[in-house]
Protein backbone atom coordinates (compact mmCIF):
# COMPACT_ATOMS: atom_id res chain seq x y z
CA UNK A 1 0.00 0.00 0.00
CA UNK A 2 3.10 2.17 0.07
CA UNK A 3 2.48 3.13 -3.55
CA UNK A 4 -1.17 4.08 -3.06
CA UNK A 5 -0.51 7.78 -2.42
CA UNK A 6 1.84 8.28 -5.39
CA UNK A 7 -0.57 6.42 -7.70
CA UNK A 8 -3.47 8.57 -6.49
CA UNK A 9 -1.43 11.74 -6.98
CA UNK A 10 -0.50 10.74 -10.52
CA UNK A 11 -4.11 9.79 -11.33
CA UNK A 12 -5.39 13.10 -9.95
CA UNK A 13 -2.69 14.92 -11.90
CA UNK A 14 -3.80 13.21 -15.09
CA UNK A 15 -7.44 14.09 -14.36
CA UNK A 16 -6.50 17.73 -13.77
CA UNK A 17 -4.54 17.72 -17.02
CA UNK A 18 -7.56 16.23 -18.76
CA UNK A 19 -9.91 18.92 -17.39
CA UNK A 20 -7.43 21.61 -18.40
CA UNK A 21 -7.13 20.18 -21.91
CA UNK A 22 -10.91 20.14 -22.46
CA UNK A 23 -11.43 23.89 -23.13
CA UNK A 24 -8.34 24.03 -25.36
CA UNK A 25 -9.45 21.07 -27.48
CA UNK A 26 -13.05 22.30 -27.68
CA UNK A 27 -12.28 26.03 -28.07
CA UNK A 28 -13.43 26.41 -31.69
CA UNK A 29 -16.76 24.68 -31.10
CA UNK A 30 -17.46 26.45 -27.80
CA UNK A 31 -16.70 29.91 -29.19
CA UNK A 32 -18.88 29.35 -32.27
CA UNK A 33 -21.76 28.50 -29.97
CA UNK A 34 -21.05 31.52 -27.77
CA UNK A 35 -21.02 33.74 -30.87
CA UNK A 36 -24.43 32.43 -31.93
CA UNK A 37 -25.66 33.23 -28.47
CA UNK A 38 -24.58 36.85 -29.02
CA UNK A 39 -21.20 37.12 -27.33
CA UNK A 40 -18.36 39.15 -28.87
CA UNK A 41 -15.30 37.05 -29.52
CA UNK A 42 -11.71 38.01 -30.10
CA UNK A 43 -10.99 37.75 -33.05
CA UNK A 44 -14.55 38.42 -34.21
CA UNK A 45 -14.92 36.41 -37.45
CA UNK A 46 -14.77 32.68 -38.02
CA UNK A 47 -12.32 33.13 -40.93
CA UNK A 48 -9.78 34.80 -38.65
CA UNK A 49 -10.24 32.14 -36.04
CA UNK A 50 -9.77 29.25 -38.44
CA UNK A 51 -5.98 29.32 -38.46
CA UNK A 52 -5.53 29.99 -34.74
CA UNK A 53 -4.73 27.12 -32.41
CA UNK A 54 -7.11 26.03 -29.68
CA UNK A 55 -4.72 27.29 -27.03
CA UNK A 56 -4.59 30.82 -28.47
CA UNK A 57 -8.37 30.95 -28.76
CA UNK A 58 -8.87 29.71 -25.22
CA UNK A 59 -6.36 32.23 -23.81
CA UNK A 60 -7.90 35.17 -25.68
CA UNK A 61 -11.47 34.38 -24.56
CA UNK A 62 -11.15 33.05 -21.04
CA UNK A 63 -14.63 34.19 -20.02
CA UNK A 64 -16.57 32.36 -22.72
CA UNK A 65 -15.37 28.80 -22.16
CA UNK A 66 -18.02 27.75 -19.65
CA UNK A 67 -19.73 25.42 -22.07
CA UNK A 68 -16.55 23.48 -22.92
CA UNK A 69 -17.18 20.84 -20.31
CA UNK A 70 -20.79 20.13 -21.31
CA UNK A 71 -20.87 20.10 -25.11
CA UNK A 72 -22.96 17.40 -26.69
CA UNK A 73 -20.37 16.27 -29.26
CA UNK A 74 -17.06 17.58 -27.93
CA UNK A 75 -13.72 16.81 -29.53
CA UNK A 76 -12.57 15.89 -26.07
CA UNK A 77 -15.31 15.06 -23.56
CA UNK A 78 -14.75 15.95 -19.90
CA UNK A 79 -14.17 13.07 -17.47
CA UNK A 80 -17.54 13.58 -15.76
CA UNK A 81 -19.32 13.38 -19.13
CA UNK A 82 -17.68 10.02 -19.79
CA UNK A 83 -18.53 8.83 -16.29
CA UNK A 84 -22.16 9.91 -16.76
CA UNK A 85 -22.34 8.09 -20.10
CA UNK A 86 -20.89 4.92 -18.58
CA UNK A 87 -23.43 5.09 -15.76
CA UNK A 88 -26.26 5.73 -18.22
CA UNK A 89 -25.30 2.84 -20.48
CA UNK A 90 -24.72 0.30 -17.73
CA UNK A 91 -26.73 0.56 -14.52
CA UNK A 92 -29.31 3.10 -15.64
CA UNK A 93 -30.05 1.39 -18.96
CA UNK A 94 -30.35 -2.07 -17.43
CA UNK A 95 -32.41 -1.09 -14.39
CA UNK A 96 -34.63 1.70 -15.70
CA UNK A 97 -34.50 1.30 -19.49
CA UNK A 98 -37.31 -0.32 -21.49
CA UNK A 99 -34.85 -2.80 -23.03
CA UNK A 100 -32.94 -3.37 -19.78
CA UNK A 101 -32.65 -6.64 -17.92
CA UNK A 102 -35.18 -5.62 -15.29
CA UNK A 103 -37.97 -4.84 -17.77
CA UNK A 104 -37.25 -7.25 -20.62
CA UNK A 105 -35.33 -10.11 -19.01
CA UNK A 106 -32.29 -9.80 -21.30
CA UNK A 107 -29.44 -7.31 -21.45
CA UNK A 108 -30.22 -4.19 -23.46
CA UNK A 109 -28.42 -3.96 -26.79
CA UNK A 110 -27.68 -0.36 -25.95
CA UNK A 111 -25.79 -1.17 -22.79
CA UNK A 112 -22.07 -1.59 -22.39
CA UNK A 113 -22.69 -4.75 -20.37
CA UNK A 114 -24.25 -6.42 -23.41
CA UNK A 115 -21.44 -5.31 -25.74
CA UNK A 116 -18.79 -6.13 -23.17
CA UNK A 117 -20.28 -9.62 -22.86
CA UNK A 118 -19.97 -10.21 -26.60
CA UNK A 119 -16.35 -9.07 -26.55
CA UNK A 120 -15.66 -11.14 -23.44
CA UNK A 121 -17.01 -14.33 -25.04
CA UNK A 122 -14.78 -13.89 -28.11
CA UNK A 123 -11.80 -12.98 -25.94
CA UNK A 124 -12.15 -16.02 -23.70
CA UNK A 125 -12.70 -18.55 -26.48
CA UNK A 126 -9.78 -17.14 -28.47
CA UNK A 127 -7.63 -17.14 -25.36
CA UNK A 128 -8.52 -20.78 -24.67
CA UNK A 129 -7.73 -21.93 -28.22
CA UNK A 130 -4.57 -19.83 -28.34
CA UNK A 131 -3.13 -20.97 -25.03
CA UNK A 132 -3.84 -24.67 -25.65
CA UNK A 133 -2.24 -24.38 -29.09
CA UNK A 134 0.69 -22.47 -27.61
CA UNK A 135 1.28 -25.07 -24.89
CA UNK A 136 1.14 -27.95 -27.39
CA UNK A 137 3.55 -26.16 -29.74
CA UNK A 138 5.93 -25.44 -26.87
CA UNK A 139 5.90 -29.10 -25.81
CA UNK A 140 6.71 -30.11 -29.40
CA UNK A 141 9.45 -27.51 -29.68
CA UNK A 142 11.11 -28.62 -26.46
CA UNK A 143 11.02 -32.31 -27.40
CA UNK A 144 11.89 -32.19 -31.09
CA UNK A 145 14.96 -30.47 -32.43
CA UNK A 146 13.43 -30.42 -35.89
CA UNK A 147 10.40 -28.52 -34.65
CA UNK A 148 12.60 -26.17 -32.68
CA UNK A 149 14.69 -25.32 -35.74
CA UNK A 150 11.85 -25.09 -38.24
CA UNK A 151 8.77 -23.85 -36.35
CA UNK A 152 10.25 -21.40 -33.84
CA UNK A 153 11.65 -18.91 -36.41
CA UNK A 154 8.30 -18.86 -38.21
CA UNK A 155 6.42 -18.38 -34.97
CA UNK A 156 8.50 -15.22 -34.50
CA UNK A 157 7.93 -14.12 -38.11
CA UNK A 158 4.21 -14.78 -37.66
CA UNK A 159 4.15 -12.13 -34.95
CA UNK A 160 5.87 -9.49 -37.05
CA UNK A 161 2.94 -9.86 -39.47
CA UNK A 162 0.49 -7.28 -38.18
CA UNK A 163 -2.30 -9.83 -37.82
CA UNK A 164 -4.87 -7.28 -36.77
CA UNK A 165 -4.43 -5.90 -40.26
CA UNK A 166 -5.63 -9.27 -41.53
CA UNK A 167 -8.57 -9.30 -39.16
CA UNK A 168 -11.14 -7.80 -41.53
CA UNK A 169 -10.10 -10.21 -44.26
CA UNK A 170 -10.26 -13.27 -42.04
CA UNK A 171 -13.70 -12.19 -40.88
CA UNK A 172 -14.99 -11.48 -44.38
CA UNK A 173 -13.54 -14.68 -45.87
CA UNK A 174 -14.91 -16.87 -43.09
CA UNK A 175 -18.22 -15.02 -43.40
CA UNK A 176 -18.35 -15.87 -47.11
CA UNK A 177 -17.82 -19.57 -46.33
CA UNK A 178 -20.67 -19.40 -43.86
CA UNK A 179 -18.71 -19.26 -40.60
CA UNK A 180 -19.78 -16.27 -38.54
CA UNK A 181 -20.44 -15.09 -35.04
CA UNK A 182 -17.97 -15.95 -32.35
CA UNK A 183 -15.49 -18.15 -34.20
CA UNK A 184 -13.82 -15.69 -36.62
CA UNK A 185 -13.13 -13.25 -33.79
CA UNK A 186 -11.85 -16.10 -31.64
CA UNK A 187 -9.46 -17.12 -34.43
CA UNK A 188 -7.88 -13.66 -34.41
CA UNK A 189 -7.69 -13.62 -30.62
CA UNK A 190 -6.12 -17.07 -30.67
CA UNK A 191 -3.52 -15.97 -33.21
CA UNK A 192 -2.54 -13.01 -31.05
CA UNK A 193 -2.46 -14.97 -27.81
CA UNK A 194 -0.63 -18.16 -28.86
CA UNK A 195 2.76 -16.51 -29.32
CA UNK A 196 3.39 -15.22 -25.77
CA UNK A 197 2.35 -18.65 -24.49
CA UNK A 198 4.76 -20.45 -26.84
CA UNK A 199 7.68 -18.24 -25.86
CA UNK A 200 6.92 -18.39 -22.12
CA UNK A 201 6.25 -22.13 -22.11
CA UNK A 202 9.42 -22.96 -24.08
CA UNK A 203 11.40 -20.91 -21.60
CA UNK A 204 9.61 -22.55 -18.67
CA UNK A 205 9.94 -26.12 -19.95
CA UNK A 206 13.66 -25.50 -20.40
CA UNK A 207 13.98 -23.88 -16.97
CA UNK A 208 15.09 -27.07 -15.11
CA UNK A 209 18.82 -26.99 -14.53
CA UNK A 210 21.29 -29.57 -15.80
CA UNK A 211 21.47 -30.92 -12.25
CA UNK A 212 17.71 -31.51 -11.98
CA UNK A 213 17.69 -33.33 -15.31
CA UNK A 214 20.68 -35.44 -14.26
CA UNK A 215 18.90 -36.38 -11.06
CA UNK A 216 15.90 -37.57 -13.07
CA UNK A 217 18.27 -39.59 -15.23
CA UNK A 218 19.81 -41.29 -12.19
CA UNK A 219 16.26 -42.29 -11.25
CA UNK A 220 16.04 -43.78 -14.75
CA UNK A 221 13.00 -41.62 -15.45
CA UNK A 222 11.38 -41.90 -18.86
CA UNK A 223 10.87 -38.86 -21.08
CA UNK A 224 7.22 -38.77 -20.04
CA UNK A 225 8.11 -38.84 -16.35
CA UNK A 226 10.68 -36.07 -16.79
CA UNK A 227 7.99 -34.04 -18.50
CA UNK A 228 5.19 -34.56 -15.97
CA UNK A 229 7.24 -34.48 -12.78
CA UNK A 230 9.95 -31.95 -13.60
CA UNK A 231 9.46 -29.84 -16.73
CA UNK A 232 5.73 -29.13 -16.38
CA UNK A 233 5.80 -28.02 -12.72
CA UNK A 234 8.88 -25.89 -13.44
CA UNK A 235 7.09 -24.12 -16.26
CA UNK A 236 4.03 -23.00 -14.26
CA UNK A 237 5.34 -19.56 -13.15
CA UNK A 238 6.42 -18.81 -16.74
CA UNK A 239 3.07 -20.02 -18.03
CA UNK A 240 1.10 -17.62 -15.85
CA UNK A 241 3.34 -14.68 -16.72
CA UNK A 242 2.69 -15.30 -20.40
CA UNK A 243 -1.03 -16.00 -19.89
CA UNK A 244 -1.40 -12.46 -18.54
CA UNK A 245 0.13 -11.02 -21.71
CA UNK A 246 -1.88 -13.47 -23.83
CA UNK A 247 -5.26 -12.48 -22.42
CA UNK A 248 -4.57 -8.79 -22.95
CA UNK A 249 -3.55 -9.55 -26.54
CA UNK A 250 -6.64 -11.70 -26.94
CA UNK A 251 -8.87 -8.77 -25.94
CA UNK A 252 -7.20 -6.55 -28.54
CA UNK A 253 -7.85 -9.26 -31.14
CA UNK A 254 -11.51 -9.51 -30.21
CA UNK A 255 -12.01 -5.73 -30.37
CA UNK A 256 -10.30 -5.41 -33.74
CA UNK A 257 -12.25 -8.44 -34.97
CA UNK A 258 -15.48 -6.62 -34.21
CA UNK A 259 -14.64 -3.65 -36.41
CA UNK A 260 -15.59 -5.04 -39.85
CA UNK A 261 -18.85 -6.78 -38.91
CA UNK A 262 -21.21 -4.52 -37.00
CA UNK A 263 -22.82 -7.21 -34.86
CA UNK A 264 -22.21 -5.79 -31.42
CA UNK A 265 -19.20 -5.75 -29.13
CA UNK A 266 -17.00 -2.97 -27.79
CA UNK A 267 -15.09 -2.66 -31.09
CA UNK A 268 -18.34 -2.21 -33.03
CA UNK A 269 -19.40 0.38 -30.46
CA UNK A 270 -16.18 2.36 -31.01
CA UNK A 271 -16.52 2.29 -34.80
CA UNK A 272 -20.18 3.31 -34.64
CA UNK A 273 -19.23 6.17 -32.33
CA UNK A 274 -16.52 7.27 -34.75
CA UNK A 275 -18.94 7.19 -37.73
CA UNK A 276 -21.58 9.30 -36.00
CA UNK A 277 -19.21 11.62 -34.14
CA UNK A 278 -20.42 10.34 -30.76
CA UNK A 279 -17.13 10.95 -28.96
CA UNK A 280 -18.57 10.30 -25.52
CA UNK A 281 -19.67 6.87 -26.72
CA UNK A 282 -16.16 6.05 -28.00
CA UNK A 283 -14.61 7.11 -24.72
CA UNK A 284 -17.04 5.10 -22.64
CA UNK A 285 -16.44 2.00 -24.80
CA UNK A 286 -12.72 2.59 -24.38
CA UNK A 287 -13.04 2.74 -20.61
CA UNK A 288 -15.22 -0.37 -20.61
CA UNK A 289 -12.49 -2.17 -22.56
CA UNK A 290 -9.90 -0.94 -20.06
CA UNK A 291 -11.95 -2.22 -17.12
CA UNK A 292 -12.42 -5.55 -18.90
CA UNK A 293 -8.66 -5.84 -19.52
CA UNK A 294 -7.86 -5.02 -15.91
CA UNK A 295 -10.40 -7.57 -14.66
CA UNK A 296 -9.10 -10.34 -16.93
CA UNK A 297 -5.47 -9.73 -15.97
CA UNK A 298 -6.49 -9.60 -12.31
CA UNK A 299 -8.30 -12.96 -12.57
CA UNK A 300 -5.22 -14.60 -14.09
CA UNK A 301 -3.07 -13.03 -11.38
CA UNK A 302 -5.43 -14.40 -8.74
CA UNK A 303 -5.29 -17.90 -10.26
CA UNK A 304 -1.50 -17.57 -10.40
CA UNK A 305 -1.26 -16.75 -6.69
CA UNK A 306 -3.60 -19.61 -5.77
CA UNK A 307 -1.76 -22.16 -7.92
CA UNK A 308 1.71 -21.14 -6.84
CA UNK A 309 0.68 -21.21 -3.20
CA UNK A 310 -0.86 -24.66 -3.65
CA UNK A 311 2.39 -25.81 -5.29
CA UNK A 312 4.35 -24.31 -2.43
CA UNK A 313 6.47 -22.19 -4.79
CA UNK A 314 5.73 -18.71 -3.49
CA UNK A 315 3.54 -16.98 -0.95
CA UNK B 1 11.08 -48.82 -27.74
CA UNK B 2 12.50 -45.58 -29.02
CA UNK B 3 11.15 -44.24 -32.26
CA UNK B 4 13.63 -43.13 -34.88
CA UNK B 5 13.04 -39.43 -35.53
CA UNK B 6 13.31 -40.15 -39.26
CA UNK B 7 10.17 -42.29 -39.10
CA UNK B 8 7.96 -39.73 -37.37
CA UNK B 9 6.82 -37.76 -40.47
CA UNK B 10 5.71 -40.91 -42.34
CA UNK B 11 4.05 -42.27 -39.20
CA UNK B 12 2.29 -38.94 -38.62
CA UNK B 13 0.98 -38.89 -42.19
CA UNK B 14 -0.24 -42.50 -41.95
CA UNK B 15 -1.75 -41.78 -38.54
CA UNK B 16 -3.62 -38.77 -39.92
CA UNK B 17 -4.99 -40.94 -42.76
CA UNK B 18 -6.05 -43.61 -40.28
CA UNK B 19 -7.83 -41.05 -38.09
CA UNK B 20 -9.59 -39.51 -41.09
CA UNK B 21 -10.69 -42.96 -42.31
CA UNK B 22 -12.02 -43.79 -38.89
CA UNK B 23 -13.91 -40.51 -38.69
CA UNK B 24 -15.34 -41.12 -42.17
CA UNK B 25 -16.44 -44.63 -41.21
CA UNK B 26 -17.93 -43.69 -37.87
CA UNK B 27 -19.63 -40.37 -38.53
CA UNK B 28 -20.15 -40.39 -42.28
CA UNK B 29 -19.41 -36.66 -42.36
CA UNK B 30 -17.39 -37.30 -45.55
CA UNK B 31 -16.82 -40.39 -47.69
CA UNK B 32 -13.82 -42.72 -47.53
CA UNK B 33 -13.18 -41.84 -51.15
CA UNK B 34 -12.47 -38.26 -50.06
CA UNK B 35 -9.85 -39.53 -47.62
CA UNK B 36 -8.12 -41.96 -50.01
CA UNK B 37 -8.24 -39.32 -52.73
CA UNK B 38 -5.00 -39.26 -54.80
CA UNK B 39 -4.88 -35.47 -54.32
CA UNK B 40 -4.83 -35.75 -50.53
CA UNK B 41 -2.33 -38.61 -50.73
CA UNK B 42 -0.04 -36.52 -52.93
CA UNK B 43 -0.21 -33.57 -50.53
CA UNK B 44 0.46 -35.77 -47.51
CA UNK B 45 3.32 -37.57 -49.28
CA UNK B 46 4.94 -34.27 -50.19
CA UNK B 47 4.51 -33.01 -46.63
CA UNK B 48 6.06 -36.18 -45.17
CA UNK B 49 8.97 -35.98 -47.61
CA UNK B 50 9.68 -32.30 -46.81
CA UNK B 51 9.44 -32.96 -43.09
CA UNK B 52 11.79 -35.98 -43.33
CA UNK B 53 14.31 -33.85 -45.20
CA UNK B 54 13.95 -31.29 -42.41
CA UNK B 55 14.54 -33.94 -39.74
CA UNK B 56 17.65 -35.17 -41.54
CA UNK B 57 18.98 -31.64 -41.91
CA UNK B 58 18.17 -30.59 -38.35
CA UNK B 59 19.93 -33.63 -36.86
CA UNK B 60 23.06 -33.05 -38.94
CA UNK B 61 23.60 -29.31 -38.86
CA UNK B 62 25.11 -27.45 -35.95
CA UNK B 63 25.89 -24.07 -37.54
CA UNK B 64 23.75 -20.93 -37.64
CA UNK B 65 23.56 -21.15 -41.45
CA UNK B 66 22.26 -24.69 -41.21
CA UNK B 67 19.55 -23.64 -38.77
CA UNK B 68 18.54 -20.92 -41.20
CA UNK B 69 18.36 -23.50 -43.99
CA UNK B 70 16.05 -25.71 -41.92
CA UNK B 71 13.73 -22.77 -41.22
CA UNK B 72 13.83 -21.69 -44.87
CA UNK B 73 13.04 -25.21 -46.02
CA UNK B 74 10.08 -25.36 -43.66
CA UNK B 75 8.73 -22.06 -44.97
CA UNK B 76 9.29 -23.06 -48.60
CA UNK B 77 7.54 -26.42 -48.12
CA UNK B 78 4.57 -24.62 -46.54
CA UNK B 79 4.27 -22.37 -49.61
CA UNK B 80 4.55 -25.31 -52.02
CA UNK B 81 1.90 -27.24 -50.07
CA UNK B 82 -0.35 -24.17 -50.11
CA UNK B 83 0.02 -23.81 -53.89
CA UNK B 84 -0.57 -27.53 -54.41
CA UNK B 85 -3.66 -27.63 -52.20
CA UNK B 86 -5.24 -24.60 -53.85
CA UNK B 87 -4.58 -25.98 -57.37
CA UNK B 88 -5.53 -29.61 -56.75
CA UNK B 89 -8.74 -28.80 -54.93
CA UNK B 90 -9.69 -25.77 -57.06
CA UNK B 91 -10.15 -23.58 -53.98
CA UNK B 92 -12.00 -20.40 -55.04
CA UNK B 93 -9.60 -17.48 -55.29
CA UNK B 94 -11.86 -15.44 -53.06
CA UNK B 95 -11.15 -17.74 -50.15
CA UNK B 96 -7.46 -18.47 -50.65
CA UNK B 97 -5.45 -17.29 -53.65
CA UNK B 98 -2.41 -19.42 -54.60
CA UNK B 99 1.02 -17.97 -53.70
CA UNK B 100 1.85 -17.67 -57.41
CA UNK B 101 -1.04 -15.23 -57.92
CA UNK B 102 0.10 -13.22 -54.90
CA UNK B 103 3.63 -13.07 -56.34
CA UNK B 104 2.24 -11.99 -59.73
CA UNK B 105 0.15 -9.22 -58.18
CA UNK B 106 3.10 -8.14 -56.10
CA UNK B 107 5.31 -7.80 -59.18
CA UNK B 108 2.64 -6.18 -61.35
CA UNK B 109 1.61 -3.53 -58.84
CA UNK B 110 4.87 -2.90 -57.07
CA UNK B 111 4.50 0.85 -57.66
CA UNK B 112 1.21 1.10 -55.78
CA UNK B 113 2.52 -1.08 -52.99
CA UNK B 114 5.64 1.06 -52.68
CA UNK B 115 3.53 4.20 -52.30
CA UNK B 116 1.46 2.42 -49.62
CA UNK B 117 4.64 1.32 -47.89
CA UNK B 118 5.98 4.87 -47.81
CA UNK B 119 2.69 6.25 -46.49
CA UNK B 120 2.07 3.68 -43.76
CA UNK B 121 5.48 2.44 -42.70
CA UNK B 122 7.92 5.26 -43.42
CA UNK B 123 5.62 8.16 -42.53
CA UNK B 124 3.08 6.86 -40.00
CA UNK B 125 4.77 3.99 -38.20
CA UNK B 126 8.35 5.25 -38.24
CA UNK B 127 7.55 8.80 -37.07
CA UNK B 128 5.36 7.45 -34.27
CA UNK B 129 7.92 4.84 -33.30
CA UNK B 130 10.73 7.38 -32.99
CA UNK B 131 8.63 9.93 -31.08
CA UNK B 132 6.99 7.32 -28.82
CA UNK B 133 10.13 5.40 -27.93
CA UNK B 134 12.11 8.62 -27.48
CA UNK B 135 9.50 10.15 -25.18
CA UNK B 136 9.21 6.91 -23.20
CA UNK B 137 12.97 6.84 -22.76
CA UNK B 138 13.06 10.42 -21.44
CA UNK B 139 10.12 9.81 -19.08
CA UNK B 140 11.85 6.63 -17.89
CA UNK B 141 14.90 8.70 -16.95
CA UNK B 142 12.63 11.08 -15.00
CA UNK B 143 10.82 8.19 -13.32
CA UNK B 144 14.13 6.67 -12.42
CA UNK B 145 15.39 9.94 -10.92
CA UNK B 146 12.37 10.57 -8.67
CA UNK B 147 11.20 7.55 -6.72
CA UNK B 148 7.82 9.21 -6.05
CA UNK B 149 7.14 9.16 -9.78
CA UNK B 150 8.32 5.57 -9.98
CA UNK B 151 5.86 4.44 -7.35
CA UNK B 152 3.07 6.47 -8.89
CA UNK B 153 3.66 6.05 -12.63
CA UNK B 154 4.92 2.49 -12.83
CA UNK B 155 1.75 0.67 -11.69
CA UNK B 156 -0.18 2.89 -14.11
CA UNK B 157 2.33 2.14 -16.87
CA UNK B 158 1.98 -1.60 -16.29
CA UNK B 159 -1.79 -1.21 -16.36
CA UNK B 160 -1.76 0.89 -19.53
CA UNK B 161 0.62 -1.54 -21.27
CA UNK B 162 -2.10 -4.23 -20.96
CA UNK B 163 -4.90 -2.02 -22.29
CA UNK B 164 -6.31 -2.23 -25.81
CA UNK B 165 -4.79 1.11 -26.86
CA UNK B 166 -5.75 0.39 -30.47
CA UNK B 167 -9.18 1.60 -29.33
CA UNK B 168 -7.95 5.18 -29.21
CA UNK B 169 -7.47 5.10 -33.00
CA UNK B 170 -10.93 6.55 -33.85
CA UNK B 171 -10.41 9.43 -31.40
CA UNK B 172 -6.95 10.29 -32.69
CA UNK B 173 -8.08 10.08 -36.32
CA UNK B 174 -10.83 12.56 -35.39
CA UNK B 175 -8.28 14.93 -33.79
CA UNK B 176 -5.42 14.80 -36.25
CA UNK B 177 -7.24 14.16 -39.51
CA UNK B 178 -6.88 11.42 -42.11
CA UNK B 179 -3.19 12.02 -42.89
CA UNK B 180 -0.19 10.16 -41.55
CA UNK B 181 -0.05 12.40 -38.45
CA UNK B 182 -3.01 10.62 -36.83
CA UNK B 183 -1.39 7.24 -37.52
CA UNK B 184 1.84 8.44 -35.93
CA UNK B 185 -0.18 9.59 -32.88
CA UNK B 186 -1.75 6.14 -32.48
CA UNK B 187 1.69 4.55 -32.77
CA UNK B 188 3.09 6.94 -30.14
CA UNK B 189 0.41 5.86 -27.66
CA UNK B 190 0.87 2.18 -28.47
CA UNK B 191 4.65 2.04 -28.06
CA UNK B 192 4.97 4.47 -25.14
CA UNK B 193 4.00 2.25 -22.22
CA UNK B 194 5.75 -1.01 -23.17
CA UNK B 195 8.91 1.00 -23.83
CA UNK B 196 8.55 2.91 -20.54
CA UNK B 197 8.06 -0.23 -18.48
CA UNK B 198 11.01 -1.98 -20.12
CA UNK B 199 13.39 0.97 -19.76
CA UNK B 200 12.52 1.55 -16.11
CA UNK B 201 12.99 -2.16 -15.37
CA UNK B 202 16.33 -2.03 -17.14
CA UNK B 203 17.55 1.04 -15.25
CA UNK B 204 16.78 -0.76 -11.99
CA UNK B 205 18.73 -3.85 -13.05
CA UNK B 206 21.99 -3.20 -11.21
CA UNK B 207 23.27 -4.90 -8.08
CA UNK B 208 23.83 -3.15 -4.77
CA UNK B 209 27.53 -3.96 -5.06
CA UNK B 210 27.87 -2.14 -8.39
CA UNK B 211 26.02 0.92 -7.10
CA UNK B 212 28.13 0.95 -3.94
CA UNK B 213 31.30 0.81 -6.00
CA UNK B 214 30.27 3.88 -7.97
CA UNK B 215 29.35 5.66 -4.75
CA UNK B 216 32.82 5.01 -3.35
CA UNK B 217 34.17 6.65 -6.50
CA UNK B 218 32.01 9.68 -5.62
CA UNK B 219 30.18 9.37 -8.94
CA UNK B 220 27.35 11.83 -9.61
CA UNK B 221 23.85 10.69 -10.66
CA UNK B 222 24.78 11.47 -14.24
CA UNK B 223 28.02 9.52 -14.15
CA UNK B 224 26.28 6.55 -12.56
CA UNK B 225 23.70 6.73 -15.31
CA UNK B 226 26.11 6.82 -18.23
CA UNK B 227 28.73 4.40 -16.94
CA UNK B 228 26.59 1.82 -15.11
CA UNK B 229 22.81 2.02 -15.38
CA UNK B 230 22.36 2.80 -19.07
CA UNK B 231 24.70 0.04 -20.24
CA UNK B 232 22.99 -2.35 -17.81
CA UNK B 233 19.60 -1.29 -19.14
CA UNK B 234 20.54 -1.91 -22.79
CA UNK B 235 19.18 -5.48 -23.05
CA UNK B 236 15.84 -4.31 -21.60
CA UNK B 237 15.74 -1.25 -23.85
CA UNK B 238 16.33 -3.39 -26.92
CA UNK B 239 13.68 -5.83 -25.77
CA UNK B 240 11.25 -2.91 -25.61
CA UNK B 241 12.40 -1.61 -29.00
CA UNK B 242 11.81 -5.04 -30.55
CA UNK B 243 8.32 -5.42 -29.07
CA UNK B 244 7.48 -1.90 -30.24
CA UNK B 245 8.41 -2.55 -33.90
CA UNK B 246 5.45 -4.92 -34.23
CA UNK B 247 3.15 -2.68 -32.20
CA UNK B 248 4.04 0.29 -34.40
CA UNK B 249 3.06 -1.58 -37.57
CA UNK B 250 -0.20 -2.77 -36.02
CA UNK B 251 -1.08 0.73 -34.82
CA UNK B 252 -0.34 2.40 -38.16
CA UNK B 253 -2.33 -0.14 -40.18
CA UNK B 254 -5.33 -0.39 -37.87
CA UNK B 255 -5.59 3.41 -37.59
CA UNK B 256 -6.08 3.50 -41.35
CA UNK B 257 -9.30 1.52 -41.00
CA UNK B 258 -10.81 4.54 -39.26
CA UNK B 259 -10.01 6.93 -42.09
CA UNK B 260 -7.07 7.52 -44.40
CA UNK B 261 -6.12 9.24 -47.65
CA UNK B 262 -6.45 6.96 -50.68
CA UNK B 263 -3.21 5.17 -50.04
CA UNK B 264 -1.62 3.19 -47.26
CA UNK B 265 -1.48 -0.52 -46.46
CA UNK B 266 -4.55 -0.53 -44.21
CA UNK B 267 -6.53 1.41 -46.81
CA UNK B 268 -5.33 -0.98 -49.57
CA UNK B 269 -6.34 -4.05 -47.57
CA UNK B 270 -9.82 -2.78 -46.72
CA UNK B 271 -10.61 -1.50 -50.23
CA UNK B 272 -9.18 -4.59 -51.96
CA UNK B 273 -11.43 -6.78 -49.82
CA UNK B 274 -14.36 -4.68 -51.00
CA UNK B 275 -13.32 -5.37 -54.62
CA UNK B 276 -12.65 -9.05 -53.83
CA UNK B 277 -9.15 -8.51 -55.19
CA UNK B 278 -7.61 -11.10 -52.88
CA UNK B 279 -4.30 -11.14 -54.73
CA UNK B 280 -3.80 -7.49 -53.82
CA UNK B 281 -4.90 -8.10 -50.22
CA UNK B 282 -2.32 -10.80 -49.79
CA UNK B 283 0.34 -8.76 -51.59
CA UNK B 284 -0.25 -5.93 -49.08
CA UNK B 285 0.00 -8.46 -46.29
CA UNK B 286 3.31 -9.67 -47.71
CA UNK B 287 4.57 -6.06 -47.72
CA UNK B 288 3.51 -5.63 -44.08
CA UNK B 289 5.10 -8.96 -43.13
CA UNK B 290 8.35 -8.11 -44.91
CA UNK B 291 8.45 -4.67 -43.27
CA UNK B 292 7.73 -6.20 -39.86
CA UNK B 293 10.35 -8.91 -40.19
CA UNK B 294 12.93 -6.47 -41.56
CA UNK B 295 12.49 -3.91 -38.76
CA UNK B 296 12.48 -6.63 -36.12
CA UNK B 297 15.62 -8.12 -37.66
CA UNK B 298 17.26 -4.70 -37.80
CA UNK B 299 16.51 -4.08 -34.11
CA UNK B 300 17.87 -7.55 -33.26
CA UNK B 301 21.02 -6.88 -35.29
CA UNK B 302 21.71 -3.55 -33.58
CA UNK B 303 21.05 -5.27 -30.25
CA UNK B 304 23.66 -7.92 -31.06
CA UNK B 305 26.19 -5.21 -31.89
CA UNK B 306 25.46 -3.08 -28.83
CA UNK B 307 24.97 -5.73 -26.15
CA UNK B 308 27.50 -8.32 -27.31
CA UNK B 309 28.58 -8.73 -23.70
CA UNK B 310 25.21 -9.99 -22.45
CA UNK B 311 24.90 -13.76 -21.72
CA UNK B 312 21.89 -14.12 -24.02
CA UNK B 313 23.97 -12.99 -26.99
CA UNK B 314 26.78 -15.49 -26.55
Interface residues (C-beta under 8 A of the other chain):
Chain A: X2 X3 X5 X6 X7 X8 X9 X10 X11 X25 X75 X76 X144 X145 X146 X148 X149 X150 X151 X152 X153 X154 X156 X157 X159 X160 X161 X162 X163 X164 X165 X166 X168 X169 X172 X173 X176 X177 X244 X245 X248 X251 X252 X255 X256 X259 X266 X267 X270 X271 X273 X274 X277 X279 X282 X283 X285 X286 X289 X290 X293 X294 X297
Chain B: X5 X8 X51 X54 X55 X58 X59 X67 X68 X70 X71 X73 X74 X75 X78 X94 X95 X96 X148 X149 X150 X151 X152 X153 X154 X155 X156 X159 X162 X163 X164 X166 X167 X168 X170 X171 X173 X174 X175 X245 X246 X249 X250 X253 X254 X257 X258 X265 X266 X269 X270 X273 X281 X285 X288 X289 X292 X293 X295 X296
